[in-house]
Amino acid sequence: MAVKFSVLSDFAIRALTANKMRSFLTMLGIIIGVGTVVLMMSIGQGSSAQMMARINEHYSFTPIGVT
């Protein structure tokens, strides 16, 4: 037996309005969590690129052709 979408949406809206603080804290936690993951990934990518640039700067490898 399938439940109508309107019944489910009405139930969800009532649950959100009845538990405003819990809903707010849940959304806040999700926002902080996603932001933290994005921040850590960007820091990792930036430091990796900086490390490769420093290695290439100090140890410039020039290709040698052998004929």
C-alpha positions as CSV (number, residue, x, y, z in Angstrom):
1,M,0.0,0.0,0.0
2,A,1.5,3.3,-1.1
3,V,1.2,6.5,0.9
4,K,0.3,9.7,-0.9
5,F,3.0,12.3,-1.3
6,S,0.7,15.0,0.1
7,V,0.3,12.9,3.3
8,L,4.1,12.5,3.6
9,S,4.8,16.1,3.0
10,D,2.2,17.2,5.5
11,F,3.7,14.9,8.1
12,A,7.2,16.2,7.4
13,I,6.2,19.8,7.7
14,R,4.4,19.2,11.0
15,A,7.4,17.4,12.3
16,L,9.7,20.3,11.3
17,T,7.5,22.9,12.8
18,A,6.9,21.0,16.0
19,N,10.7,20.5,16.6
20,K,12.1,23.8,15.5
21,M,15.2,23.7,17.7
22,R,16.1,20.1,16.7
23,S,15.6,20.9,13.0
24,F,17.8,24.0,13.3
25,L,20.6,22.1,15.1
26,T,20.4,19.3,12.5
27,M,20.7,21.8,9.6
28,L,23.5,23.6,11.4
29,G,25.4,20.4,11.9
30,I,25.0,19.4,8.3
31,I,26.2,22.9,7.1
32,I,29.2,22.9,9.4
33,G,30.1,19.3,8.4
34,V,29.9,19.9,4.7
35,G,31.9,23.2,5.1
36,T,34.6,21.4,7.0
37,V,35.0,18.7,4.4
38,V,35.2,21.2,1.6
39,L,37.8,23.3,3.6
40,M,40.0,20.3,4.4
41,M,39.9,19.1,0.8
42,S,40.9,22.6,-0.5
43,I,43.7,22.8,2.1
44,G,45.0,19.4,1.0
45,Q,44.9,20.3,-2.7
46,G,46.6,23.6,-2.1
47,S,49.4,22.2,0.0
48,S,50.0,19.4,-2.5
49,A,50.2,21.9,-5.3
50,Q,52.6,24.1,-3.3
51,M,54.8,21.2,-2.4
52,M,55.1,20.1,-6.0
53,A,55.9,23.7,-7.1
54,R,58.7,23.9,-4.5
55,I,60.1,20.5,-5.5
56,N,60.1,21.5,-9.2
57,E,61.7,24.8,-8.3
58,H,64.6,23.4,-6.3
59,Y,65.2,20.2,-8.3
60,S,64.6,21.2,-11.9
61,F,64.8,18.1,-14.0
62,T,65.8,18.7,-17.6
63,P,65.3,15.9,-20.0
64,I,68.4,14.6,-21.7
65,G,68.1,13.2,-25.2
66,V,70.2,10.2,-26.2
67,T,70.8,9.6,-29.9
